Amino acid sequence: MRTTYHVVVIGGGSTGAALVHDLVLRGFKVTLVERGELTSGTAGRHHGLLHSGGRYAVNDQESAIECIEENIILRKIAPGSFEENDGLFVAITDEDVAYLDKFLAGCETCHIPTRVLTAAQVKRLEPHINPQVKLAVQVPDATMDCWRLPMRFFATAKHNGADIRPYNEVIGMLITAGTVTGVRVRSHVTGQEYDLKADIVVNATGAWAEKVSEMAHARVPVKPTPGVMVAVRGRWCNMVINRLNKPSDGDIIVPQRGLSVIGTTSWTVEDPDRLGLPEDHVRRMFEKGGELIPAVKHAPMRAAWAAARPLIAEGGAQEGRELPRTFKCFDHKVRDGIEGLVTISGGKGTTMRAMAEATANVVCDKLGLDIPCRTKEVVLLPYWAYYQ
Ligand SMILES: Cc1cc2nc3c(=O)[nH]c(=O)nc-3n(C[C@H](O)[C@H](O)[C@H](O)COP(=O)(O)OP(=O)(O)OC[C@H]3O[C@@H](n4cnc5c(N)ncnc54)[C@H](O)[C@@H]3O)c2cc1C
């Protein structure tokens, strides 16, 4: 079924990618505008960890459940996109061991499968692990390519009729009598400015969501929360290695092809275009990563970079790691009295499909349509189909 409604999506990260895919499957005419290259925001710069939810199973169970549910769905709709290597939460100290019961209980509540391994079993699986290791818990984490996975959503959406425009930046909103009726766009390819009319505009600009919603005098409580990652030469683990403790700095190592990516830290900024790369954070990645796998401490650095999480900070003065990793979809009619504008933010790369489903449901509700979501079943085209 085709509707005559036109939806404009702003932001070509993983959330925008999954959203255009969902909306064209539901029969909408869809145009996506991205100011830079597709996935050039946070989506193309993360660790590449397909979360099992284990990381959030104790302190952020809503997010943990979203992760395990989407982990299962993504493997089904994007076969070949993941290295199905699983993850280990390793205990190095007695304090880590004391966290075990809480961790296992949290995983059970969130339906995350676990297997407890002895130190000897861990050393057999991961010969470079800290020899002080006391035990580990195996969970269904996996390695993914953070650029290619969203490109599979873009490829499928494009083949189903979505109009995807990288290097086109939204510089203003078209507003008539309190209703957003479209966006003003500047093409960085031609240098021209033009208007794009829409029945609904969706702001999927991640850490930039507040800046973009302000163009319509709307507000979203998004806190850009960067983290540093360091890639070192050498594949020092086969599985994703996490510290068995509450989330902290440098407690994840993801094997990516012939490299190991150590992450991450957490601080907040006002402007997601000015993150910087604090040197002490880079040093901390080597130190803390070295507690998990000593060899990474002296491994040659291949790259270091930062990216900003688009976290939702509502009510209270929470910062950084205390902020939930869940996502929220804001209908600005309800929130600010502004019709025609919806914002989606928060979440993880892992939960991109669920974020898109929730947002497309809001779009349908606003237009009085009842069209079911099909993205749990439709198998995605390969990433390279985007270019054909
Ligand atoms: C350090 C770190 C590590 C992480 N590790 C993982 C991980 O291992 N696994 C995982 O699942 N998740 C991870 N995440 C979370 C994940 O990266 C993000 O949740 C996700 O990438 C956000 O995607 P997005 O599409 O919402 O935002 P983005 O990818 O940032 O997309 C927003 C887009 O909007 C564009 N934009 C902004 N303003 C405009 C405008 N005016 N006009 C047009 N376009 C505009 C931007 O250029 C950008 O491309 C990590 C995050 C960080 C910071």
The ligand as an SDF file (V2000), in Angstrom:
LIG
                    3D

 53 58  0  0  0  0  0  0  0  0999 V2000
   32.1890    6.1210   22.4210 C   0  0  0  0  0  0  0  0  0  0  0  0
   30.9640    5.4180   21.9450 C   0  0  0  0  0  0  0  0  0  0  0  0
   30.9600    4.0370   21.7670 C   0  0  0  0  0  0  0  0  0  0  0  0
   29.8020    3.3950   21.3450 C   0  0  0  0  0  0  0  0  0  0  0  0
   29.8350    2.0490   21.1430 N   0  0  0  0  0  0  0  0  0  0  0  0
   28.7280    1.4200   20.6930 C   0  0  0  0  0  0  0  0  0  0  0  0
   28.7830    0.0390   20.3930 C   0  0  0  0  0  0  0  0  0  0  0  0
   29.8370   -0.5730   20.4430 O   0  0  0  0  0  0  0  0  0  0  0  0
   27.6310   -0.5730   20.0130 N   0  0  0  0  0  0  0  0  0  0  0  0
   26.4470    0.1270   19.8940 C   0  0  0  0  0  0  0  0  0  0  0  0
   25.4470   -0.5120   19.5810 O   0  0  0  0  0  0  0  0  0  0  0  0
   26.3900    1.4420   20.1380 N   0  0  0  0  0  0  0  0  0  0  0  0
   27.4960    2.1170   20.5120 C   0  0  0  0  0  0  0  0  0  0  0  0
   27.4620    3.4500   20.7320 N   0  0  0  0  0  0  0  0  0  0  0  0
   26.1850    4.1700   20.5520 C   0  0  0  0  0  0  0  0  0  0  0  0
   25.9180    4.4500   19.0890 C   0  0  0  0  0  0  0  0  0  0  0  0
   27.0840    4.8360   18.4360 O   0  0  0  0  0  0  0  0  0  0  0  0
   24.8840    5.5630   18.9370 C   0  0  0  0  0  0  0  0  0  0  0  0
   23.7930    5.3450   19.7740 O   0  0  0  0  0  0  0  0  0  0  0  0
   24.3680    5.6400   17.5100 C   0  0  0  0  0  0  0  0  0  0  0  0
   25.4390    5.6150   16.6170 O   0  0  0  0  0  0  0  0  0  0  0  0
   23.5880    6.8970   17.2860 C   0  0  0  0  0  0  0  0  0  0  0  0
   23.1590    6.9200   15.9320 O   0  0  0  0  0  0  0  0  0  0  0  0
   22.2420    8.1000   15.4260 P   0  0  0  0  0  0  0  0  0  0  0  0
   21.8590    7.7740   14.0310 O   0  0  0  0  0  0  0  0  0  0  0  0
   21.1440    8.3310   16.3950 O   0  0  0  0  0  0  0  0  0  0  0  0
   23.1860    9.3960   15.4820 O   0  0  0  0  0  0  0  0  0  0  0  0
   24.3430    9.8040   14.4170 P   0  0  0  0  0  0  0  0  0  0  0  0
   25.0300    8.6470   13.8500 O   0  0  0  0  0  0  0  0  0  0  0  0
   25.1820   10.8320   15.0860 O   0  0  0  0  0  0  0  0  0  0  0  0
   23.5030   10.4710   13.2270 O   0  0  0  0  0  0  0  0  0  0  0  0
   23.0120   11.7780   13.2840 C   0  0  0  0  0  0  0  0  0  0  0  0
   23.3330   12.4400   11.9590 C   0  0  0  0  0  0  0  0  0  0  0  0
   22.6710   13.6980   11.8640 O   0  0  0  0  0  0  0  0  0  0  0  0
   23.4700   14.5120   11.0440 C   0  0  0  0  0  0  0  0  0  0  0  0
   23.0650   15.9090   11.1950 N   0  0  0  0  0  0  0  0  0  0  0  0
   23.2660   16.7080   12.2670 C   0  0  0  0  0  0  0  0  0  0  0  0
   22.7590   17.9290   12.0200 N   0  0  0  0  0  0  0  0  0  0  0  0
   22.2130   17.8970   10.7730 C   0  0  0  0  0  0  0  0  0  0  0  0
   21.5470   18.8600    9.9670 C   0  0  0  0  0  0  0  0  0  0  0  0
   21.3300   20.1100   10.3830 N   0  0  0  0  0  0  0  0  0  0  0  0
   21.1250   18.4910    8.7220 N   0  0  0  0  0  0  0  0  0  0  0  0
   21.3330   17.2130    8.2580 C   0  0  0  0  0  0  0  0  0  0  0  0
   21.9810   16.2700    8.9970 N   0  0  0  0  0  0  0  0  0  0  0  0
   22.3990   16.6110   10.2420 C   0  0  0  0  0  0  0  0  0  0  0  0
   24.8910   14.2160   11.5180 C   0  0  0  0  0  0  0  0  0  0  0  0
   25.8480   14.5830   10.5440 O   0  0  0  0  0  0  0  0  0  0  0  0
   24.8250   12.7230   11.7880 C   0  0  0  0  0  0  0  0  0  0  0  0
   25.3300   11.9580   10.6990 O   0  0  0  0  0  0  0  0  0  0  0  0
   28.6160    4.1340   21.1110 C   0  0  0  0  0  0  0  0  0  0  0  0
   28.6280    5.5240   21.2510 C   0  0  0  0  0  0  0  0  0  0  0  0
   29.7930    6.1630   21.6370 C   0  0  0  0  0  0  0  0  0  0  0  0
   29.8080    7.6400   21.7480 C   0  0  0  0  0  0  0  0  0  0  0  0
  1  2  1  0
  2  3  1  0
  2 52  2  0
  3  4  2  0
  4  5  1  0
  4 50  1  0
  5  6  2  0
  6  7  1  0
  6 13  1  0
  7  8  2  0
  7  9  1  0
  9 10  1  0
 10 11  2  0
 10 12  1  0
 12 13  2  0
 13 14  1  0
 14 15  1  0
 14 50  1  0
 15 16  1  0
 16 17  1  0
 16 18  1  0
 18 19  1  0
 18 20  1  0
 20 21  1  0
 20 22  1  0
 22 23  1  0
 23 24  1  0
 24 25  2  0
 24 26  1  0
 24 27  1  0
 27 28  1  0
 28 29  2  0
 28 30  1  0
 28 31  1  0
 31 32  1  0
 32 33  1  0
 33 34  1  0
 33 48  1  0
 34 35  1  0
 35 36  1  0
 35 46  1  0
 36 37  1  0
 36 45  1  0
 37 38  2  0
 38 39  1  0
 39 40  1  0
 39 45  2  0
 40 41  1  0
 40 42  2  0
 42 43  1  0
 43 44  2  0
 44 45  1  0
 46 47  1  0
 46 48  1  0
 48 49  1  0
 50 51  2  0
 51 52  1  0
 52 53  1  0
M  END
$$$$
